[in-house]
Amino acid sequence: MRININKIKIMDKDTLSLHCFNTLPQIGPKSLAKIQQAGAHRLWLTGSLAEFETVLGNRVKLDWYQDFSKLNRAKFLEQELDYISQSNIQVLTRQDESYPKALLEIATPPTILYVKGDISGLENALAIVGTRKYTPYGARIAEKLSRELSEAGIPIISGLALGIDSIAHRGCMDGKSKTIAVLGGGISPEALYPKTNQALANAIIASGGALISEFPPKSKPRRENFVLRNRIVSGIARGILVIEAPIKSGTMTTVQYALEQNRDVFAIPGNIDVKNSEGTNQLIKQGAYIVTKAEDILNVFDLEIIRRQLDLSQFEPEQRDILQHLIQTPLKIEQLAELTQQEVMDIMAILSILELSGIVTLGSQGEYSLNIEIG
């Protein structure tokens, strides 16, 4: 079968061939890098057993080569090109201009990267990670900080997992910066994990962010892939923020990668009686930056926070009355009731709405403060 030259121009032939090798069993990251160096397209179409043995050494098994030689490789190229084109997937190698520059700094950058969406403008990106089994405290902090940092122009990187990852992605979208989900499997709908986050994955792309993976688009997630994925989560970011994590967890492996990659490590202090705080509190003991507000990260990044400005006239009279007092100083519900002459239950209902909208924040001492600037 002849290759359609017009189609092949959509993607560099070596990149396409490298992708095809990546779909085969027994071809791991190290083998893929050697194949790229030797010339992926030539090896794909005409590579002999002797050539593969020269390129890959003792990694080549005879049965693997026999299966490989039986493939209709030209047809395989066409089919994969059609699938990638129809799925709007970018296939990047380290030589591509669009390949994230920060990833080139790490010890083992992916030889190939699959992208669905936009990954530009990640110079000041922050990875936010944490446990799937979060506490209400962890959920509130993850949402608040990811939204505030996003409002300040910080892209948020995470792993699309249930728990803190998902909350961070959503908070970032609320703040209108792009969020990037790094997957431990393929980025196609049939392979996406967890399945329950398909709607979130779609929303990430629709909001200007992206899904990325070094694994072929249709590959199912495997346990060992998530550890590999974690080096990309930290590697693509300028720093990493740990919200909640037990000491022994996947989150802490991401932190280890971040330290090896010379990334800033931030941690949220937590209750010393809660297992989810063991990892973060230990990181703080070891020298991680303590974070209690978004400015703590922005100061390390040498950036200024940009808060939303809202017109007070757009609020209902009862809301406006509360906000006018909060402009001056943080206040507790009882103080607001005394100042506004509104019922405590009514104030609680109003504050709940304002907090969910990101307009006010509840402090550790029960006081409410403005999270925006009133214009």
Buried (B, 14 or more C-beta within 10 A) or exposed (E): EEBBEEBBEEBBBBBBBBBBBBBBEEBEBEBBBBBBEBBBBEBBEEBEBEBBBEBBEEBBEEEBBEEBEEEEBBEBBBEBBEEBEEBEBBBBBBEBEEBBEBBEEBEBBBBBBBBBBBBEEBEBBBBBBBBBBBBEBBBBBBBBBBBBBBBBBBBBBBBBBBBBBBBBBBBBBBBEBBBBBBBBBBBBEEBBBBEEBEEBBEBBBEBBBBBBBBBBBBBEBEEEBBEBBBBBBBBBBBBBBBBBBBEEBBBBBBBEBBBEBEBBBBBBEBEEEBBBBBBBBBBBEEEBBEBEEBBBBBEBBEBEBEBBEBEEEEBEEBBEBBBBBBEEEBBBBEBBBEBBEBEEEEBEEBBEEBBEEBBBBBEEEEBBEBBBEBE
